[in-house]
Amino acid sequence: MAHAIPEGNAPGPNPTPRVRPKRSQVVRACDWCRKHRVKCDNDLPCSNCKNRGGECSNGAIKAVSLPHAYRDIERLREQVRDLERQLRQERDKAAGPSNRHLPSPQSHTSLSPPDLAYGSIDSDYWHPQNFWRGIHIRTARSPQETWYGPSSLYYFVGRVTNFLNYRFQQTHSAHQMLPKTSSSVLFDGPHSARGNDPDRWPKYPVDDSIAAGVYLSPTQEEYFLDLFWQSYHTSLVPILDEAQFKEHYRSLWATPDGMRKPSALVDIVIAICMQHGLSTLPSARQKGIEDNDATIAGRWYYRRCRRLLAYEMESPTISTLQSHILCYAYLCNGSFMNMADTDCGLAVRTAYMLGLHTEPPQDMPRREKEMRKRIWWSLYVLDSKLGMKLGRPFLLQPSSAGPGLLDDGREAAMDSGSHFATPGDNTTWLTFYLHHTKLFIAARATHTSFYGRSLNIRGDQTIWDDTESLESHAEFMQPLAKSMELWVEGVPSALRTKRRDGGRPLSTDGSILEIEQFAPLWLQRQRLVLELLYHNLCTNLYRPFITFATMPNTHTLTEQMAIKCALHATTLTHIMHQVLSTTSILAGWHESFQWQWNAAITLVGFVLAYPNGTATARARNAIDMAVAVFDIFSESFAVAGGAANIVRELAAKVDFLVHQSQVEGQFAPVDVSRVRTTDRVPHINDVTGASIQDVFQMALGVDQWSDMDFLWPPGGMIPEQGPPRT
């Protein structure tokens, strides 16, 4: 039976669904609403912020480019590293008082800013896209290529050469601007004049005293040994106890046959002192030396030292380590840089074998403790010096368990075995080494942080192809470089060379030195070496900011850094010229010649890069002054004469390009993609223009000109014992 359906409930068409009103949308919710994920409106302030009585803010979305993002990432990474360093420092402090002498960046009398730290450059330093590359080149005579890093002068010479090639191919033929003759005969060593036929070369260097059987007499040996204490002992490496060494030397002569017993340490001290002593004499008075060049003097003692050291390698002693360090110094003076690098490695490993990288035992006599510290920190300085000069990784790594800095107090000076006058209040002859070490700690930390920073550039670029990245690195360098300024503030007045007319020592104000007339020679040399080292290190740290590309804006921080580089190189040149032309303080000091060469080539590059800069005229005048310095050095060793000729010829090219820029108003814009220095820099034989090849090869040869034949004669020529007593 069907049920009746009420009329009112009769089925009908479905009702139209109610349309939901469109939600009111806002362009961007305010910061508070976005944070709490609640609905916002377009009012300002929005209703939510108005009801809560708070501030209504809306941070706009910033357009971020990929380089900006990279820099933000790098900034955050630096903050993380900084926090990690602070954490390690707090842990070291909590570890106990045994580490209280650890020379951390914060403990060196405010030596460096908080973001500097010890250690070598990260493994990422060698990343092919984001980190600095080096250059593979052939040095003076070597058929093999050798790698040099971005901080090296070789790398900078490559950049300068590429720029010269680019400019002359655009505007001039190379032969109009570069020298037509080459002095490569000098840099190829004494055998190059005999041709390339080895059969025409002598079997050993001419007039070699070992081959001729001529040795120094005991009185002659003693003469050269006495030079050591006033030179290298006080101004380079304080690694010997003078009293103990002299006693050891006397004991070597206590033999019935009147022959001195063999000693590697004595031989290398004699060798390095002959090298220094004969370099103070004019070439005409340097008898018995091939080519009248004192840089190879003492080579027969060096050879015997190397042979004796070979027998000590399995069971080294402190004397073994001291000998390796002095061999390193001898090789550096002779410009055998790769051999010196190898010797530095031997010295570092020997130091680890002897446990010098740890704090000396408590029961060890104070005199021996301080000697071990002085040896360790001398090795640290030499490793840092060579690593930054060649642009290669550091070999020695300080640790939290390492020895504290050397003591420069009067008691330590009295126990050192040497007796020198006190330079001033609270200073001794060891104070120089304390501040010498602190200088390299600051410079090495700055170097490590700068070259360890990511470049954030494409894999086919260099930093000079990206002006924005270069400017970012200039901003990064600015706080790092303050560690060098802080070091200057800590140098005592006794180690500063005064200036005339109110000038400031350790500055670039160009003031004239007022050299103390009656101060001991060793103290005068300490003051000058410390200041010259400071300017040399600053020149190297600022040199990457010399760019041959046209910057989009003038007066950039990059240009300011480049000007600082030029001012330090100019100041070094002025000091060298005044000292060499008026005193004998730096006579025979081979390392100062290398500093001057480094400054001269840097100044040439600066004037080429900034022909109309504010510091260009001063830098150009310094180039002429550098030539005068090389002329003075050439009176003692031949390579300086070659250096003078090279700089004269380069100065002529500089003058042409500066004149051209003045005629044109400025250099034509440089296509940076065509002026590039990478590990694919053309080899010397591939560089366009024979004259450019000459300049490039000569410039590289100055730093590595000596011939290894001088050091290694045929077998059987090394006598087992020293000279007979006469």
C-alpha positions in Angstrom: 0.0 0.0 0.0 1.4 3.2 -1.0 1.9 5.9 1.5 0.7 9.4 0.8 3.5 11.9 0.6 2.7 15.2 2.3 2.2 18.0 -0.2 4.7 20.1 1.5 7.4 17.5 1.1 6.9 16.9 -2.6 10.1 16.5 -4.5 11.3 19.3 -6.6 14.4 20.6 -8.3 17.7 20.6 -6.3 18.4 24.0 -4.7 21.4 26.0 -6.1 24.4 25.6 -3.6 25.3 28.8 -1.8 28.4 30.5 -3.4 31.2 30.9 -0.9 32.5 34.4 -0.8 36.0 34.8 -2.2 38.7 35.1 0.5 40.3 38.4 0.8 44.0 38.0 -0.2 46.9 40.2 0.7 50.1 40.7 -1.3 52.3 39.7 1.6 51.3 39.0 5.2 53.1 41.0 7.9 56.0 39.5 9.7 53.9 38.7 12.9 51.1 37.0 11.0 53.5 34.9 8.9 55.3 33.8 12.0 52.1 32.7 13.7 50.5 31.5 10.5 47.3 33.5 10.9 45.2 35.4 8.4 46.4 39.0 7.6 44.8 41.9 5.8 45.9 44.8 3.7 45.5 47.4 6.4 48.6 49.0 8.0 48.8 48.1 10.7 46.7 44.9 10.1 43.8 44.1 12.4 45.7 41.5 14.3 48.6 43.8 15.2 46.1 46.6 15.9 44.2 44.4 18.4 47.4 43.2 20.1 48.9 46.6 20.2 52.2 45.5 18.6 54.3 46.8 15.7 53.3 45.7 12.3 56.2 45.2 10.0 56.6 43.7 6.6 60.2 43.0 5.4 60.4 43.1 1.7 61.9 40.2 -0.2 65.4 41.1 -1.2 66.6 40.1 -4.6 69.6 37.9 -4.1 72.1 37.0 -6.8 74.1 33.8 -6.8 77.3 35.6 -5.8 75.5 37.3 -3.0 74.2 33.9 -1.8 77.7 32.5 -2.0 79.0 35.4 0.1 76.3 34.9 2.7 77.1 31.2 2.9 80.8 32.0 3.3 80.0 34.6 6.0 78.0 32.0 7.9 80.8 29.5 7.5 83.2 32.0 8.9 80.9 32.5 11.9 80.8 28.8 12.5 84.6 28.6 12.3 84.9 31.5 14.7 82.6 29.8 17.2 84.5 26.5 16.8 87.8 28.4 17.5 86.3 30.1 20.5 85.1 26.7 21.8 88.6 25.1 21.3 90.2 28.0 23.1 87.8 27.6 26.1 88.6 23.9 26.1 92.3 24.6 26.1 91.9 27.0 29.0 90.0 24.4 30.9 92.6 21.8 30.1 95.0 23.2 32.7 98.0 25.5 33.1 100.3 23.4 30.9 99.0 25.3 27.8 99.3 28.8 29.2 102.2 29.6 26.9 100.5 28.5 23.7 100.8 31.4 21.3 97.3 31.5 20.0 96.2 34.5 17.9 94.6 36.1 21.0 97.5 35.6 23.3 100.2 37.4 21.3 99.6 40.8 22.9 96.6 41.3 20.7 98.6 40.2 17.8 95.8 39.2 15.5 92.0 39.6 15.2 89.8 36.9 16.6 89.2 35.3 13.2 92.8 34.4 12.6 94.1 31.0 13.6 97.1 28.7 13.2 97.3 25.9 10.8 97.8 25.3 7.1 95.4 26.1 4.5 92.5 23.6 4.3 92.5 20.8 1.8 89.9 22.8 -0.1 92.6 25.3 -0.9 93.4 23.2 -3.9 89.8 23.0 -5.2 89.9 23.7 -8.9 86.9 26.0 -9.0 86.7 27.9 -5.8 90.3 28.3 -4.6 93.5 29.8 -5.8 95.6 28.1 -8.5 99.3 28.2 -9.0 101.7 28.3 -12.0 103.9 25.6 -13.4 107.1 27.1 -14.8 110.7 26.2 -15.7 113.3 28.1 -13.7 116.6 29.3 -15.0 118.1 26.1 -16.4 115.8 23.3 -15.3 114.1 21.3 -18.0 111.4 20.3 -15.5 108.5 22.5 -14.5 108.0 23.4 -10.9 104.8 24.5 -9.2 104.6 27.9 -7.4 101.5 29.2 -5.6 99.5 32.4 -6.0 101.5 34.3 -3.3 104.8 33.8 -5.1 106.7 36.3 -7.1 106.8 33.8 -10.0 103.0 33.8 -10.2 103.0 37.6 -10.3 105.7 37.7 -13.0 103.4 35.4 -15.0 100.6 37.9 -14.7 102.8 40.8 -15.7 104.1 38.9 -18.7 100.6 38.0 -19.9 99.6 41.7 -19.6 102.7 42.8 -21.6 101.9 40.3 -24.3 98.3 41.5 -24.5 99.2 45.2 -24.6 102.0 44.9 -27.1 100.0 42.7 -29.4 97.2 45.3 -29.4 99.3 48.4 -29.9 103.0 47.6 -30.7 105.2 44.9 -31.9 107.1 43.4 -29.0 110.6 44.1 -30.4 110.0 47.8 -30.1 109.5 47.7 -26.4 111.5 44.7 -25.0 115.2 44.1 -25.0 116.8 42.6 -28.0 119.6 40.9 -26.0 119.4 38.4 -23.2 121.6 38.0 -20.2 120.5 34.4 -19.8 124.1 33.4 -20.1 124.5 34.7 -16.6 121.5 33.0 -15.2 122.2 29.7 -17.0 125.3 29.4 -14.9 129.0 29.5 -15.9 128.8 26.6 -18.4 126.3 28.1 -20.8 129.0 29.9 -22.8 130.5 26.5 -23.7 127.4 25.4 -25.5 125.0 22.6 -24.8 127.4 19.8 -25.2 128.1 18.1 -21.8 131.4 16.7 -23.1 132.7 20.3 -23.3 131.9 21.1 -19.7 134.6 20.7 -17.0 134.3 17.7 -14.7 134.2 20.0 -11.7 134.0 23.8 -11.2 137.1 25.7 -12.2 139.4 26.6 -9.3 137.4 24.5 -6.9 139.4 24.4 -3.7 138.4 20.8 -2.9 139.6 19.5 -6.3 142.9 21.5 -5.9 143.4 20.3 -2.3 143.4 23.8 -0.8 141.7 24.2 2.5 141.3 27.0 5.0 143.9 27.1 7.8 142.7 27.0 11.4 143.2 30.8 11.7 141.2 31.3 8.6 138.4 29.1 9.8 138.3 30.9 13.1 138.1 34.2 11.2 134.9 33.1 9.4 133.5 31.5 12.5 133.7 34.7 14.4 131.6 36.4 11.8 128.7 34.1 12.6 128.0 35.5 16.1 127.6 39.1 14.8 125.5 38.2 11.8 123.3 35.1 11.5 123.3 34.3 15.2 121.9 37.7 16.1 119.7 38.5 13.1 118.5 35.2 11.6 118.6 32.0 13.7 119.6 31.9 17.4 119.9 28.1 17.3 123.5 27.7 18.7 124.9 28.1 22.1 128.0 30.2 21.5 130.0 28.9 24.5 129.2 25.2 23.8 129.9 25.6 20.1 133.3 27.1 20.7 134.2 24.4 23.2 133.0 21.8 20.6 135.2 23.3 17.9 138.3 23.3 20.1 137.7 19.6 20.9 137.8 18.7 17.2 141.4 19.7 17.0 142.5 17.5 19.9 143.9 14.8 17.6 147.5 13.4 17.4 147.8 13.9 13.7 146.8 17.6 13.7 143.7 17.0 11.6 140.3 18.4 12.6 137.7 15.8 13.2 134.7 15.9 10.9 131.7 17.9 12.1 128.7 18.7 9.9 127.7 21.6 12.1 131.1 23.2 12.0 131.4 22.8 8.2 128.0 24.4 7.5 128.7 27.3 9.9 132.0 27.9 8.0 130.3 27.7 4.7 127.6 30.2 5.5 130.1 32.6 7.0 132.3 32.4 4.0 129.3 33.1 1.9 128.5 36.2 4.0 132.0 37.4 4.6 133.2 37.3 1.0 129.9 39.0 -0.1 131.0 42.1 1.9 134.1 42.4 -0.3 134.3 43.8 -3.9 134.5 41.2 -6.6 138.1 42.0 -7.3 139.0 40.9 -3.8 137.1 37.6 -3.9 139.9 35.2 -4.7 139.5 31.6 -5.6 135.8 31.9 -6.4 134.4 31.1 -9.8 133.0 34.1 -11.6 134.1 36.1 -8.6 130.7 35.5 -7.0 130.5 35.1 -3.3 127.1 33.4 -3.3 128.9 30.1 -4.0 131.7 30.6 -1.5 132.1 27.8 1.0 130.5 25.2 -1.2 133.2 22.6 -0.5 132.3 22.8 3.2 128.6 22.5 2.3 129.3 19.3 0.3 131.1 17.7 3.2 128.4 18.7 5.6 125.7 17.0 3.4 127.7 13.8 3.3 128.2 13.8 7.1 124.5 14.5 7.6 123.6 11.4 5.6 125.2 9.2 8.3 123.1 10.9 11.0 119.6 10.6 9.5 118.7 7.4 11.3 119.7 8.6 14.7 119.5 12.4 14.6 120.6 14.8 17.3 120.0 18.4 18.1 123.2 19.1 16.1 121.7 17.3 13.1 118.7 19.6 13.2 120.9 22.7 13.6 122.9 21.7 10.6 119.8 21.2 8.5 118.5 24.6 9.4 121.8 26.3 8.5 122.0 24.3 5.2 118.6 25.8 4.5 119.9 29.3 5.1 123.0 28.6 2.9 120.8 27.4 0.0 118.4 30.3 0.3 121.3 32.7 0.1 122.5 31.0 -3.1 118.9 31.0 -4.5 118.5 27.2 -4.6 114.9 27.6 -3.5 113.7 24.1 -4.3 116.6 22.5 -2.6 116.0 24.9 0.4 112.4 23.7 0.4 113.5 20.1 0.6 116.0 20.9 3.4 113.3 22.6 5.3 111.2 19.4 5.1 114.1 17.4 6.4 114.5 19.9 9.3 110.8 19.7 10.2 110.8 15.9 10.3 113.9 15.9 12.3 112.4 18.3 14.8 109.4 16.0 15.2 111.7 13.1 15.7 113.5 15.0 18.5 110.1 16.0 20.1 110.7 19.7 19.7 107.0 20.1 18.8 106.1 19.4 22.5 106.6 21.4 25.6 110.1 20.5 27.1 110.0 18.2 30.1 109.8 19.9 33.5 113.0 18.3 34.7 115.1 19.5 31.8 117.6 22.3 32.6 116.3 25.8 31.8 119.2 26.5 29.4 118.3 23.4 27.3 114.6 24.2 27.4 115.1 27.6 26.0 117.5 26.4 23.3 114.8 23.9 22.1 112.2 26.6 22.0 114.5 28.9 20.0 115.2 26.1 17.5 111.5 25.3 17.2 110.4 28.8 16.6 113.3 29.5 14.3 112.2 26.6 12.2 108.6 27.9 12.3 109.8 31.3 11.0 111.9 29.7 8.2 109.0 27.4 7.2 106.6 30.3 7.1 109.0 32.5 5.2 109.6 29.9 2.5 105.9 28.8 2.3 104.7 32.3 1.7 107.5 33.2 -0.7 106.9 30.1 -2.9 103.2 29.9 -2.3 103.4 26.3 -1.1 101.7 24.6 1.9 103.4 25.0 5.2 105.2 22.0 6.6 105.2 22.7 10.3 102.0 22.8 12.2 101.9 24.3 15.7 99.5 22.6 18.2 98.0 23.2 21.6 100.7 20.9 23.1 103.5 22.8 21.4 106.2 24.8 23.2 105.5 28.4 24.3 107.2 31.3 22.8 110.9 31.8 23.6 111.9 33.8 26.7 113.7 37.1 26.0 114.3 38.0 29.6 117.8 38.8 31.0 118.1 35.4 32.7 117.4 33.6 29.4 119.9 35.9 27.6 122.6 35.1 30.2 121.9 31.4 29.8 122.1 31.5 26.0 125.9 31.3 25.9 126.2 34.7 24.2 126.9 38.0 26.0 125.7 41.1 24.3 124.9 44.5 25.6 121.3 45.2 26.7 119.7 47.4 24.0 117.2 49.1 26.3 114.9 48.7 29.3 113.3 45.2 29.5 115.0 44.1 26.2 117.9 41.8 25.4 119.5 40.5 22.2 116.8 37.8 22.2 113.9 40.4 22.1 114.5 40.7 18.4 113.7 37.0 17.9 110.5 37.3 20.0 109.1 40.0 17.9 110.5 38.5 14.7 108.5 35.3 15.6 105.4 37.3 16.4 105.6 39.1 13.0 105.6 35.8 11.2 102.8 34.4 13.3 100.6 37.4 12.3 101.7 37.3 8.6 101.2 33.6 8.3 97.7 33.7 9.9 96.7 36.5 7.6 98.1 34.6 4.6 96.3 31.4 5.6 93.0 33.0 6.1 93.1 35.0 2.9 94.2 32.2 0.5 92.0 29.8 2.3 88.8 31.8 1.5 86.6 30.6 -1.3 86.8 32.6 -4.5 83.2 31.9 -5.5 84.0 32.1 -9.2 83.5 29.9 -12.3 85.9 27.2 -12.9 87.3 28.9 -16.0 87.9 32.2 -14.2 90.5 33.7 -12.0 89.7 36.2 -9.2 90.9 39.1 -11.5 88.2 38.2 -14.0 85.5 38.9 -11.4 85.9 42.4 -10.0 83.1 41.9 -7.5 84.9 38.9 -6.0 88.2 40.8 -5.9 86.5 43.6 -4.1 84.9 41.1 -1.7 88.4 39.8 -0.9 89.6 43.3 -0.3 86.9 43.7 2.3 87.9 40.4 3.8 91.6 41.4 3.9 90.9 44.7 5.7 90.4 43.3 9.2 93.0 40.6 8.7 95.7 43.1 7.9 95.1 44.9 11.2 97.1 42.1 12.9 100.2 43.6 11.2 99.3 47.0 12.5 98.9 45.6 16.0 102.3 43.9 15.7 103.9 47.3 14.9 102.4 48.8 18.1 104.1 46.1 20.1 107.6 46.6 18.9 109.7 48.2 21.6 111.5 51.5 20.9 114.9 49.7 21.3 114.2 47.8 18.1 113.0 50.7 16.0 115.2 52.8 13.7 114.5 56.4 14.4 113.4 58.9 11.8 114.3 62.5 11.0 111.8 65.4 11.2 109.4 63.5 13.3 108.9 60.5 11.0 107.5 57.3 12.2 109.4 54.0 12.2 107.6 51.0 10.7 105.4 53.2 8.5 105.2 54.2 4.8 105.5 58.0 5.4 108.8 58.1 3.4 110.8 59.7 6.2 114.6 59.4 6.2 116.3 57.0 8.7 118.3 58.4 11.5 120.8 55.5 12.1 122.3 55.5 15.6 126.0 56.0 15.0 127.5 54.3 18.0 125.1 51.3 18.3 126.6 47.8 17.9 126.5 46.4 14.3 124.3 43.5 15.4 121.7 45.8 17.0 121.6 48.1 13.9 121.1 45.1 11.7 118.3 43.7 14.0 116.4 47.0 13.7 116.7 47.1 9.9 116.0 43.5 9.3 112.9 43.7 11.4 111.6 46.7 9.5 112.5 45.4 6.1 110.9 42.1 6.8 107.7 43.9 7.8 107.5 45.8 4.6 108.4 42.8 2.5 105.6 40.7 4.1 103.1 43.5 3.7 104.1 43.9 0.0 103.3 40.2 -0.5 100.1 40.2 1.4 98.7 43.2 -0.6 100.1 42.2 -4.0 97.0 40.1 -5.1 95.0 43.3 -5.3 97.2 44.7 -8.2 94.8 44.1 -11.1 95.4 44.8 -14.8 91.7 44.8 -15.6 89.8 48.0 -15.8 87.8 48.4 -12.6 84.2 49.7 -13.1 84.7 52.3 -10.3 87.6 54.3 -9.1 88.8 54.6 -5.5 87.7 51.1 -4.7 89.0 49.2 -1.7 90.9 46.9 -4.2 92.8 50.0 -5.5 93.5 51.1 -1.9 95.0 47.7 -1.1 97.1 47.9 -4.3 98.4 51.3 -3.3 99.4 50.0 0.2 101.3 47.3 -1.6 103.2 49.9 -3.7 103.9 52.1 -0.6 105.4 49.2 1.3 107.6 48.2 -1.7 108.6 51.9 -2.1 109.5 52.3 1.5 111.6 49.1 1.5 113.5 50.5 -1.6 114.2 53.8 0.1 115.5 52.1 3.2 117.7 49.8 1.2 119.1 52.6 -0.8 119.9 54.8 2.2 121.5 52.0 4.2 123.6 50.5 1.4 124.8 53.9 0.1 125.8 55.3 3.5 126.6 52.3 5.8 127.8 48.7 5.7 125.1 47.3 7.9 123.5 45.2 5.2 126.7 44.5 3.2 126.7 40.8 2.2 123.2 40.2 3.5 121.8 38.1 0.6 118.3 38.0 1.8 118.0 41.8 1.6 118.9 41.6 -2.1 116.0 39.1 -2.6 113.6 41.5 -0.7 114.7 44.3 -3.1 114.1 42.2 -6.1 110.7 41.3 -4.9 109.9 44.9 -4.3 111.2 46.1 -7.7 109.2 43.6 -9.8 106.1 44.4 -7.7 106.6 48.1 -8.4 106.9 47.5 -12.1 103.6 45.6 -12.0 101.9 48.3 -10.0 102.9 51.1 -12.4 101.7 49.0 -15.4 98.4 48.4 -13.7 97.8 52.0 -12.5 99.7 54.3 -14.9 97.7 57.4 -13.7 97.3 56.4 -10.0 98.0 58.6 -7.0 101.0 56.6 -6.0 102.3 55.9 -9.5 104.9 58.7 -9.6 106.4 57.7 -6.3 106.5 54.0 -7.3 108.2 54.9 -10.7 110.9 56.9 -8.8 111.4 53.9 -6.5 112.1 51.7 -9.6 115.0 53.9 -10.5 116.2 53.7 -6.9 116.0 49.9 -7.0 118.3 49.9 -10.0 120.8 51.9 -7.9 120.5 49.4 -5.1 121.2 46.5 -7.5 124.2 48.3 -8.8 125.6 48.5 -5.3 125.0 44.8 -4.7 126.6 44.0 -8.1 130.0 45.0 -6.6 129.8 41.8 -4.5 127.8 39.3 -6.5 127.1 39.1 -10.2 123.4 38.2 -10.2 122.7 41.7 -8.9 124.1 43.2 -12.0 121.8 41.1 -14.1 118.9 42.2 -11.9 119.8 45.9 -12.5 119.7 45.4 -16.3 116.4 43.6 -16.2 114.7 46.4 -14.1 116.2 49.1 -16.4 114.7 47.4 -19.4 111.3 46.8 -17.7 111.3 50.5 -16.7 111.6 51.5 -20.3 108.5 49.5 -21.1 106.7 51.0 -18.1 107.6 54.5 -19.3 106.2 53.8 -22.8 102.9 52.5 -21.5 102.5 55.3 -19.0 103.1 57.8 -21.8 100.6 56.0 -23.9 98.0 56.2 -21.2 98.6 59.9 -20.8 98.1 60.5 -24.5 94.9 58.3 -24.6 93.7 59.5 -21.2 93.7 56.0 -19.9 94.4 52.5 -21.0 91.8 51.1 -23.4 89.5 48.7 -21.5 91.2 45.4 -21.0 89.4 42.2 -21.8 90.1 40.3 -18.7 89.3 37.0 -20.4 92.5 37.5 -22.4 94.7 38.6 -19.5 94.6 35.6 -17.2 97.1 33.8 -15.0 96.2 30.3 -14.2 98.0 26.9 -14.0 97.7 27.0 -17.8 99.9 30.0 -18.2 101.9 29.6 -21.5 105.3 28.1 -21.0 108.2 30.4 -21.7 108.7 28.8 -25.1 105.1 29.6 -26.0 105.1 33.3 -25.2 104.7 35.5 -28.2 107.8 37.5 -29.1 111.4 36.4 -28.4 112.2 39.5 -26.5 109.3 38.9 -24.1 110.6 35.4 -23.6 114.0 36.9 -22.7 112.5 39.2 -20.0 110.3 36.4 -18.5 113.2 33.9 -18.3 115.6 36.5 -17.0 113.2 37.7 -14.3 112.6 34.1 -13.2 116.3 33.4 -13.3 117.2 36.1 -10.7 115.6 34.1 -7.9 117.1 30.8 -9.1 120.3 31.4 -11.0 123.0 29.3 -9.4 124.2 26.1 -10.9 123.9 22.9 -9.0 127.3 21.8 -10.4 128.8 24.2 -7.8 127.3 22.1 -5.0 127.7 18.5 -6.3 131.0 17.5 -8.0 131.8 14.0 -9.3 132.1 11.3 -6.6 135.3 10.9 -4.7 136.2 14.5 -4.4 134.9 15.0 -0.8 137.6 14.5 1.7 136.7 12.6 4.9 138.5 15.0 7.2 139.0 18.6 7.7 142.0 20.7 6.8 145.4 20.0 8.4 146.6 22.2 11.2 149.2 24.7 9.9 
